[in-house]
């Protein structure tokens, strides 16, 4: 039976070895050699991500001011975020601008906070999945009359910074 992750990362305990006469001494070198292996297993576990102050402010803003909503799972599925067939629960902020509608969604679907930037321009929706520290993980486009697909990398590399900076400006304007 597979042990839960928390149990496997308990402090390393070595049971004393025994022979006919009693306990066998375990070499100090063996103990010191085994210790980093146990610690490495605990550290490789995905703990909470440290957020920059700027990212923490944005996540807190969306978490407190955003409205509860759900996302259609088709576009996030293209970006690698899948929960089966159900809608994805999010906290969401949205604003209409002359060049389209900008929306910022915060989700904890995969056990960590992630941001989904999306923008509507004409008949297209542009989605970007990013970590809470604003590192873009994937991008997708969704035409109104069609199916979602992966976004061309050259378009994603120019559109994502524009969307992220738009929401950074909104957060700074709100803080002033």
C-alpha positions as CSV (number, residue, x, y, z in Angstrom):
1,X,0.0,0.0,0.0
2,X,1.3,3.4,-1.0
3,X,1.9,5.7,2.0
4,X,0.6,9.3,2.0
5,X,3.2,12.0,1.1
6,X,3.2,13.5,4.6
7,X,4.2,10.2,6.2
8,X,7.0,9.6,3.8
9,X,8.5,13.0,4.7
10,X,8.7,12.2,8.4
11,X,12.2,12.6,9.9
12,X,14.5,9.9,8.9
13,X,14.7,7.1,11.6
14,X,17.0,4.2,11.2
15,X,16.1,1.2,13.2
16,X,19.1,-0.4,14.9
17,X,20.3,-3.6,13.3
18,X,20.7,-6.7,15.5
19,X,22.7,-9.8,15.4
20,X,23.0,-12.7,17.8
21,X,24.9,-10.7,20.3
22,X,22.6,-7.7,20.3
23,X,22.9,-4.4,18.4
24,X,25.3,-3.8,15.5
25,X,26.8,-0.4,15.4
26,X,25.8,1.6,12.4
27,X,28.6,3.6,10.9
28,X,28.3,7.4,11.2
29,X,29.2,7.6,7.5
30,X,26.2,5.6,6.5
31,X,23.9,7.8,8.6
32,X,25.3,11.0,7.2
33,X,25.1,9.6,3.6
34,X,21.4,8.7,4.1
35,X,20.3,11.9,5.6
36,X,20.4,14.1,2.5
37,X,18.3,11.5,0.6
38,X,15.5,11.8,3.2
39,X,15.7,15.6,3.2
40,X,15.7,15.8,-0.6
41,X,12.5,13.7,-0.7
42,X,10.8,16.2,1.6
43,X,12.0,19.3,-0.3
44,X,11.0,18.0,-3.7
45,X,7.4,18.1,-2.5
46,X,5.5,21.0,-4.0
47,X,5.0,23.4,-1.1
48,X,3.3,26.8,-1.2
49,X,4.8,29.1,-3.8
50,X,6.4,32.2,-2.4
51,X,4.8,35.3,-4.1
52,X,6.4,38.6,-4.8
53,X,4.7,41.5,-3.1
54,X,3.3,42.7,-6.4
55,X,1.8,39.3,-7.2
56,X,0.5,38.8,-3.7
57,X,-1.2,42.2,-3.9
58,X,-2.9,41.3,-7.2
59,X,-4.0,37.8,-5.9
60,X,-5.4,39.4,-2.8
61,X,-7.2,42.1,-4.8
62,X,-8.9,39.5,-7.1
63,X,-9.6,37.2,-4.1
64,X,-11.4,40.0,-2.1
65,X,-12.9,42.1,-4.8
66,X,-13.6,39.5,-7.5
67,X,-17.0,37.9,-8.0
68,X,-17.5,34.2,-7.9
69,X,-18.0,32.8,-11.3
70,X,-17.2,29.7,-13.5
71,X,-15.3,29.3,-16.7
72,X,-16.2,27.2,-19.6
73,X,-13.6,24.4,-19.4
74,X,-12.8,24.2,-23.2
75,X,-10.1,26.9,-23.4
76,X,-8.4,26.1,-20.1
77,X,-8.3,22.5,-21.1
78,X,-6.2,23.5,-24.2
79,X,-3.8,25.2,-21.7
80,X,-3.5,22.0,-19.6
81,X,-6.0,22.8,-16.9
82,X,-8.6,20.0,-16.9
83,X,-11.1,18.9,-14.2
84,X,-13.1,16.6,-16.3
85,X,-16.3,18.0,-17.8
86,X,-17.2,20.5,-15.2
87,X,-16.9,24.3,-15.2
88,X,-13.9,25.8,-13.5
89,X,-14.6,27.8,-10.4
90,X,-12.9,31.3,-10.3
91,X,-12.9,34.7,-8.7
92,X,-13.1,37.2,-11.4
93,X,-12.6,40.9,-12.2
94,X,-13.6,42.3,-15.5
95,X,-13.5,45.7,-17.3
96,X,-14.7,47.0,-20.6
97,X,-12.2,49.2,-22.5
98,X,-12.3,50.7,-26.0
99,X,-10.1,47.9,-27.3
100,X,-12.1,45.0,-25.8
101,X,-13.1,43.4,-22.5
102,X,-10.3,42.5,-20.1
103,X,-10.9,39.8,-17.5
104,X,-8.7,38.5,-14.7
105,X,-9.6,35.2,-13.0
106,X,-8.1,33.5,-10.0
107,X,-8.4,29.8,-9.6
108,X,-7.1,27.2,-7.1
109,X,-8.3,24.2,-9.1
110,X,-5.0,22.4,-9.0
111,X,-4.2,23.2,-5.3
112,X,-2.3,26.3,-6.1
113,X,-3.3,29.8,-7.0
114,X,-3.2,30.5,-10.7
115,X,-4.3,33.5,-12.8
116,X,-6.1,33.3,-16.1
117,X,-5.9,36.5,-18.2
118,X,-8.5,36.7,-20.9
119,X,-9.4,39.4,-23.3
120,X,-12.2,39.7,-25.9
121,X,-11.4,41.5,-29.1
122,X,-14.1,41.3,-31.8
123,X,-15.0,37.6,-32.4
124,X,-11.9,36.3,-30.6
125,X,-11.1,35.5,-27.0
126,X,-7.4,35.4,-25.9
127,X,-6.5,33.3,-22.8
128,X,-3.3,33.1,-20.9
129,X,-2.7,30.8,-17.9
130,X,-0.1,32.1,-15.5
131,X,1.2,31.2,-12.0
132,X,0.4,33.5,-9.2
133,X,3.9,34.9,-9.7
134,X,2.8,36.0,-13.3
135,X,4.9,33.4,-15.1
136,X,3.0,32.5,-18.3
137,X,2.4,28.7,-18.6
138,X,0.2,28.4,-21.7
139,X,-2.0,30.4,-24.0
140,X,-5.1,29.7,-26.1
141,X,-7.4,31.5,-28.6
142,X,-11.1,30.9,-28.8
143,X,-13.0,32.1,-31.9
144,X,-16.7,32.8,-31.3
145,X,-17.6,30.5,-34.2
146,X,-15.2,27.6,-33.6
147,X,-13.2,25.5,-31.2
148,X,-10.4,26.7,-29.0
149,X,-6.8,26.1,-30.0
150,X,-3.2,26.8,-28.9
151,X,-2.1,30.4,-29.5
152,X,0.8,31.0,-31.8
153,X,3.9,31.7,-29.6
154,X,4.7,35.0,-31.3
155,X,1.2,36.3,-30.6
156,X,1.3,35.0,-27.0
157,X,4.6,36.6,-26.3
158,X,3.3,40.0,-27.2
159,X,-0.3,39.7,-25.9
160,X,0.4,38.3,-22.5
161,X,2.7,41.2,-21.4
162,X,0.0,43.6,-22.6
163,X,-2.7,41.9,-20.6
164,X,-0.5,41.5,-17.5
165,X,0.6,45.2,-17.6
166,X,-3.1,46.3,-18.0
167,X,-4.0,44.6,-14.8
168,X,-0.9,45.9,-13.0
169,X,-1.9,49.4,-14.0
170,X,-5.4,48.8,-12.6
171,X,-4.0,47.4,-9.4
172,X,-1.7,50.4,-9.0
173,X,-4.5,52.9,-9.9
174,X,-6.7,51.2,-7.3
175,X,-4.0,51.4,-4.6
176,X,-3.5,55.2,-5.0
